[in-house]
Amino acid sequence: MKARNLAAIGTFVLLASATPSATFAEDGAAMFKSRCGPCHGADGSGNTPMGKKNGAKALGSAEVQKQSDADMQKVISDGKGKMPAFSSRLTADQITQLVKFIRTLQAK
C-alpha cells in the first residue's frame, strides 16, 4: 500500500514538473491580474482610474515591448517612477512569469 502511494506521489511530481508552458503563462496571467491589473488593467493598457492617475504605461506599446526581458524584470523588481518595487513580494521566477505574460500583450 505504501509503495503504491509513493508511486502515485512520484508520478504526480513528475507530471507537475513537466507542465506545459501554457500553465506557466496562466500563472503569469493570474499574477498580472492581481498584482498589475489595478493600475495597468486586464489588457495592460493602463486605462484604469489608478493607471490614469499614476501615468501607467500601456504594456503592449512598442515603447514597453522593445525593452529587454532583463530591463522589464528590473522595473518590476525595483520599481520605477510611481510604480512600486515588487522584489520583496515576488520571487525572481514570478517576475519572469510576469514578463512572459507582458510579452503576450504586444499590440498587433
Backbone as a chain_set.jsonl record, in Angstrom:
{"seq": "MKARNLAAIGTFVLLASATPSATFAEDGAAMFKSRCGPCHGADGSGNTPMGKKNGAKALGSAEVQKQSDADMQKVISDGKGKMPAFSSRLTADQITQLVKFIRTLQAK", "coords": {"N": [[0.818, -1.185, 0.0], [1.886, 1.293, 0.891], [3.966, 1.528, -0.973], [2.526, 1.827, -3.32], [1.284, 4.295, -2.871], [3.544, 5.926, -2.726], [4.461, 5.628, -5.338], [2.372, 6.863, -6.713], [2.598, 9.465, -5.757], [5.147, 10.069, -6.72], [4.646, 9.955, -9.491], [2.859, 12.089, -9.715], [4.528, 14.258, -9.002], [6.402, 14.101, -11.081], [4.76, 14.613, -13.329], [3.855, 17.163, -12.67], [6.205, 18.61, -12.807], [6.657, 18.554, -15.477], [4.912, 20.29, -16.635], [3.213, 21.969, -19.22], [4.075, 25.021, -21.044], [1.821, 26.605, -21.256], [0.468, 26.565, -18.815], [2.351, 27.904, -17.343], [2.112, 30.45, -18.497], [-0.512, 30.993, -17.732], [-0.227, 31.176, -14.978], [1.317, 33.488, -14.866], [-0.556, 35.229, -15.964], [-2.577, 35.202, -14.021], [-1.191, 36.266, -11.842], [-0.582, 38.745, -12.94], [-3.13, 39.852, -13.194], [-3.9, 40.139, -10.49], [-1.758, 41.544, -9.293], [-0.819, 43.547, -11.062], [-2.952, 44.431, -12.552], [-4.72, 46.336, -11.206], [-3.604, 48.873, -11.757], [-2.538, 48.754, -14.412], [-4.583, 47.535, -15.804], [-6.69, 44.874, -17.089], [-6.077, 44.346, -19.72], [-3.629, 45.479, -19.982], [-3.426, 48.092, -20.806], [-3.312, 50.338, -19.201], [-5.456, 51.868, -18.78], [-7.106, 52.576, -16.448], [-8.68, 53.93, -13.491], [-6.69, 54.246, -11.44], [-4.408, 53.768, -12.948], [-4.481, 55.866, -14.805], [-4.227, 58.023, -13.068], [-1.644, 57.607, -12.078], [-0.111, 57.526, -14.346], [0.375, 55.098, -15.702], [2.102, 52.883, -17.849], [1.207, 51.737, -21.133], [1.341, 48.458, -21.566], [1.465, 46.895, -23.836], [2.483, 48.495, -25.744], [4.841, 49.677, -28.231], [6.972, 51.023, -27.087], [7.26, 49.856, -24.538], [7.418, 47.114, -25.157], [9.779, 46.938, -26.624], [11.76, 46.855, -24.781], [14.276, 44.921, -23.145], [13.987, 41.61, -21.695], [15.373, 41.525, -19.3], [15.466, 44.247, -18.628], [12.732, 44.748, -18.203], [12.283, 43.012, -16.06], [13.842, 44.244, -14.139], [12.486, 46.678, -13.75], [10.046, 45.742, -12.707], [10.993, 44.461, -10.423], [12.515, 46.471, -9.014], [10.963, 48.748, -9.204], [9.762, 51.86, -10.663], [9.543, 55.286, -11.206], [6.294, 56.069, -10.324], [5.6, 53.475, -9.976], [5.598, 50.808, -7.744], [8.202, 48.857, -6.132], [8.518, 45.337, -6.521], [10.147, 43.395, -5.568], [10.292, 42.458, -2.958], [7.942, 41.148, -2.681], [7.521, 39.316, -4.671], [8.936, 36.394, -6.165], [11.975, 35.781, -8.042], [11.372, 33.997, -10.094], [8.588, 34.363, -10.328], [8.526, 36.999, -11.217], [9.748, 36.663, -13.69], [7.751, 35.119, -14.898], [5.734, 37.051, -15.044], [6.883, 38.853, -16.878], [6.94, 37.232, -19.165], [4.19, 36.978, -19.541], [3.518, 39.673, -20.008], [4.714, 40.032, -22.466], [2.831, 38.812, -24.084], [0.955, 40.745, -24.434], [1.572, 42.383, -26.466], [0.968, 44.866, -28.869], [-0.933, 44.376, -31.794]], "CA": [[0.0, 0.0, 0.0], [2.779, 2.443, 0.944], [4.686, 1.601, -2.243], [1.593, 2.349, -4.316], [1.137, 5.722, -2.584], [4.789, 6.58, -3.131], [4.475, 5.649, -6.793], [1.406, 7.88, -7.133], [3.203, 10.768, -5.452], [6.237, 10.248, -7.68], [4.047, 10.257, -10.79], [2.334, 13.453, -9.644], [5.671, 15.18, -9.032], [6.947, 14.053, -12.435], [3.834, 15.31, -14.219], [3.839, 18.577, -12.308], [7.434, 19.246, -13.276], [6.622, 18.569, -16.931], [3.753, 21.083, -17.005], [3.473, 22.759, -20.407], [4.24, 26.453, -20.839], [0.519, 27.261, -21.15], [0.227, 26.755, -17.394], [3.29, 28.946, -16.961], [1.514, 31.713, -18.904], [-1.695, 31.195, -16.907], [0.246, 31.659, -13.688], [1.688, 34.878, -15.099], [-1.793, 35.977, -16.175], [-3.242, 35.347, -12.721], [-0.411, 37.231, -11.059], [-0.755, 40.052, -13.568], [-4.462, 40.341, -12.85], [-3.965, 40.554, -9.092], [-0.677, 42.465, -8.892], [-0.599, 44.634, -12.02], [-4.23, 44.846, -13.109], [-5.336, 47.552, -10.664], [-3.091, 50.071, -12.432], [-2.345, 48.558, -15.848], [-5.792, 46.993, -16.411], [-6.626, 43.476, -17.521], [-5.47, 44.294, -21.058], [-2.312, 46.109, -19.928], [-3.473, 49.414, -21.445], [-3.143, 51.418, -18.233], [-6.693, 52.64, -18.826], [-7.865, 52.391, -15.217], [-8.574, 55.172, -12.714], [-5.382, 54.311, -10.788], [-3.41, 53.863, -14.005], [-4.507, 57.241, -15.334], [-3.704, 58.9, -12.019], [-0.199, 57.4, -11.913], [0.588, 57.521, -15.638], [0.824, 53.729, -16.004], [2.428, 52.625, -19.256], [0.484, 50.707, -21.88], [2.365, 47.417, -21.627], [1.528, 46.34, -25.182], [3.047, 49.512, -26.638], [6.186, 49.438, -28.761], [7.916, 51.577, -26.109], [7.486, 48.872, -23.478], [7.781, 45.824, -25.739], [11.157, 46.941, -27.146], [12.676, 46.638, -23.664], [14.721, 43.537, -22.95], [13.381, 40.931, -20.545], [16.122, 41.948, -18.107], [15.017, 45.599, -18.277], [11.383, 44.634, -17.62], [12.429, 42.384, -14.75], [14.395, 45.257, -13.236], [11.412, 47.626, -13.422], [9.115, 45.063, -11.803], [11.694, 44.182, -9.178], [12.967, 47.677, -8.314], [10.029, 49.856, -9.357], [10.223, 52.98, -11.495], [8.57, 56.36, -11.111], [5.263, 55.802, -9.314], [5.391, 52.035, -9.831], [6.345, 50.295, -6.586], [9.072, 47.687, -6.281], [7.873, 44.085, -6.141], [11.171, 42.411, -5.219], [10.034, 41.87, -1.635], [6.649, 40.456, -2.712], [7.525, 38.3, -5.719], [10.213, 35.722, -6.392], [12.553, 36.013, -9.367], [10.602, 33.185, -11.031], [7.298, 35.022, -10.541], [8.778, 38.174, -12.053], [9.967, 36.125, -15.034], [6.428, 34.752, -15.411], [5.045, 38.293, -15.392], [7.47, 39.364, -18.124], [6.433, 36.377, -20.244], [2.798, 37.367, -19.791], [3.511, 41.026, -20.603], [5.042, 39.855, -23.886], [1.626, 38.426, -24.822], [0.125, 41.927, -24.584], [2.121, 43.189, -27.569], [-0.027, 45.384, -29.808], [-0.848, 43.707, -33.099]], "C": [[0.87, 1.261, 0.0], [3.526, 2.619, -0.365], [3.795, 2.194, -3.324], [1.393, 3.854, -4.12], [2.382, 6.492, -2.997], [4.883, 6.673, -4.642], [3.531, 6.723, -7.314], [1.97, 9.282, -6.9], [4.324, 11.06, -6.44], [5.714, 10.603, -9.058], [3.514, 11.679, -10.809], [3.457, 14.478, -9.746], [6.263, 15.24, -10.435], [6.057, 14.816, -13.402], [3.807, 16.809, -13.932], [5.084, 19.292, -12.812], [7.485, 19.331, -14.791], [5.435, 19.374, -17.451], [4.075, 21.942, -18.222], [3.507, 24.249, -20.119], [2.914, 27.186, -20.772], [0.176, 27.514, -19.689], [1.121, 27.853, -16.863], [2.685, 30.313, -17.294], [0.275, 32.014, -18.07], [-1.302, 31.705, -15.527], [0.626, 33.132, -13.79], [0.457, 35.75, -15.268], [-2.517, 36.221, -14.857], [-2.511, 36.355, -11.846], [-0.589, 38.631, -11.612], [-2.085, 40.66, -13.14], [-4.494, 40.878, -11.418], [-2.943, 41.624, -8.727], [-0.582, 43.709, -9.764], [-1.898, 45.25, -12.533], [-4.833, 46.114, -12.524], [-4.843, 48.844, -11.331], [-3.048, 49.895, -13.956], [-3.586, 48.025, -16.549], [-5.591, 45.576, -16.891], [-5.943, 43.324, -18.87], [-4.101, 44.958, -21.111], [-2.275, 47.521, -20.488], [-3.176, 50.575, -20.496], [-4.388, 52.283, -18.124], [-7.598, 52.285, -17.642], [-7.779, 53.698, -14.443], [-7.189, 55.329, -12.055], [-4.269, 54.468, -11.835], [-3.327, 55.261, -14.59], [-3.896, 58.215, -14.332], [-2.18, 58.814, -11.929], [0.576, 57.387, -13.222], [1.141, 56.151, -16.001], [1.024, 53.552, -17.502], [1.477, 51.592, -19.842], [1.503, 49.611, -22.181], [2.468, 46.735, -22.986], [2.164, 47.29, -26.177], [4.455, 49.142, -27.087], [7.244, 49.918, -27.771], [8.264, 50.563, -25.028], [8.019, 47.571, -24.075], [9.207, 45.789, -26.29], [12.194, 46.734, -26.033], [13.074, 45.165, -23.596], [13.99, 42.929, -21.76], [14.058, 41.389, -19.256], [15.693, 43.345, -17.665], [13.635, 45.564, -17.635], [11.453, 44.037, -16.222], [12.928, 43.39, -13.726], [13.316, 46.252, -12.81], [10.429, 46.989, -12.449], [9.756, 44.869, -10.433], [11.959, 45.446, -8.364], [11.975, 48.826, -8.325], [10.623, 50.936, -10.24], [9.144, 54.05, -11.472], [7.582, 56.059, -9.99], [4.98, 54.316, -9.141], [6.229, 51.518, -8.669], [7.225, 49.108, -6.951], [8.327, 46.448, -5.805], [8.885, 43.025, -5.706], [10.939, 41.762, -3.865], [8.733, 41.068, -1.61], [6.582, 39.327, -3.731], [8.903, 37.667, -5.82], [10.721, 36.077, -7.782], [11.785, 35.226, -10.428], [9.247, 33.824, -11.327], [7.452, 36.257, -11.42], [9.027, 37.75, -13.491], [8.638, 35.739, -15.668], [5.64, 35.989, -15.825], [5.575, 38.858, -16.701], [6.975, 38.544, -19.31], [4.979, 36.726, -20.566], [2.731, 38.736, -20.467], [3.85, 40.941, -22.091], [3.814, 39.467, -24.71], [0.702, 39.616, -25.077], [0.543, 42.805, -25.755], [1.019, 43.573, -28.54], [0.174, 44.737, -31.181], [-1.161, 44.647, -34.222]], "O": [[0.636, 2.184, -0.781], [3.704, 3.748, -0.824], [4.259, 2.978, -4.152], [1.338, 4.604, -5.094], [2.285, 7.585, -3.554], [5.334, 7.686, -5.175], [3.865, 7.424, -8.269], [1.833, 10.167, -7.744], [4.437, 12.179, -6.94], [6.281, 11.466, -9.729], [3.688, 12.398, -11.793], [3.349, 15.452, -10.491], [6.589, 16.322, -10.922], [6.557, 15.592, -14.217], [3.744, 17.623, -14.853], [5.016, 20.458, -13.202], [8.274, 20.101, -15.339], [4.997, 19.167, -18.582], [5.124, 22.586, -18.249], [3.028, 24.697, -19.077], [2.878, 28.309, -20.268], [-0.356, 28.573, -19.358], [0.7, 28.649, -16.024], [2.736, 31.23, -16.475], [0.031, 33.172, -17.73], [-1.974, 32.573, -14.971], [0.298, 33.928, -12.91], [0.419, 36.879, -14.777], [-3.012, 37.32, -14.609], [-3.132, 37.192, -11.191], [-0.73, 39.592, -10.857], [-2.156, 41.832, -12.771], [-5.049, 41.947, -11.165], [-3.238, 42.517, -7.932], [-0.299, 44.8, -9.268], [-1.945, 46.425, -12.898], [-5.41, 46.906, -13.269], [-5.603, 49.804, -11.45], [-3.471, 50.781, -14.699], [-3.646, 48.054, -17.778], [-4.46, 45.126, -17.079], [-5.307, 42.305, -19.141], [-3.476, 44.998, -22.17], [-1.196, 48.095, -20.632], [-2.828, 51.669, -20.94], [-4.377, 53.313, -17.451], [-8.701, 51.766, -17.815], [-6.889, 54.506, -14.709], [-6.591, 56.404, -12.105], [-3.311, 55.212, -11.626], [-2.238, 55.778, -14.839], [-3.144, 59.116, -14.704], [-1.506, 59.825, -11.728], [1.799, 57.252, -13.21], [2.241, 56.044, -16.542], [0.219, 54.013, -18.312], [1.003, 50.694, -19.146], [2.427, 49.821, -22.967], [3.461, 46.062, -23.26], [2.363, 46.929, -27.336], [5.163, 48.395, -26.412], [8.294, 49.291, -27.63], [9.427, 50.426, -24.648], [8.97, 46.991, -23.549], [9.788, 44.711, -26.411], [13.363, 46.47, -26.311], [12.294, 44.282, -23.95], [13.442, 43.646, -20.922], [13.394, 41.612, -18.244], [15.567, 43.605, -16.469], [13.385, 46.256, -16.649], [10.768, 44.496, -15.309], [12.486, 43.387, -12.577], [13.243, 46.626, -11.64], [10.022, 47.622, -11.475], [9.117, 45.095, -9.405], [11.666, 45.493, -7.169], [12.114, 49.774, -7.553], [11.819, 50.937, -10.53], [7.969, 53.76, -11.693], [7.979, 55.824, -8.849], [4.21, 53.93, -8.261], [7.435, 51.762, -8.614], [7.005, 48.444, -7.964], [7.597, 46.493, -4.815], [8.512, 41.871, -5.497], [11.352, 40.623, -3.651], [8.45, 40.382, -0.627], [5.692, 38.478, -3.666], [9.916, 38.326, -5.589], [9.976, 36.613, -8.603], [11.568, 35.723, -11.533], [8.807, 33.821, -12.477], [6.604, 36.529, -12.27], [8.564, 38.414, -14.419], [8.417, 36.003, -16.85], [4.954, 35.974, -16.847], [4.795, 39.297, -17.546], [6.628, 39.105, -20.349], [4.589, 36.763, -21.733], [1.957, 38.923, -21.405], [3.317, 41.712, -22.889], [3.757, 39.758, -25.905], [-0.241, 39.503, -25.86], [-0.062, 43.847, -26.004], [0.238, 42.73, -28.981], [1.299, 44.577, -31.655], [-1.136, 44.249, -35.387]]}, "num_chains": 1, "name": "protein.A"}
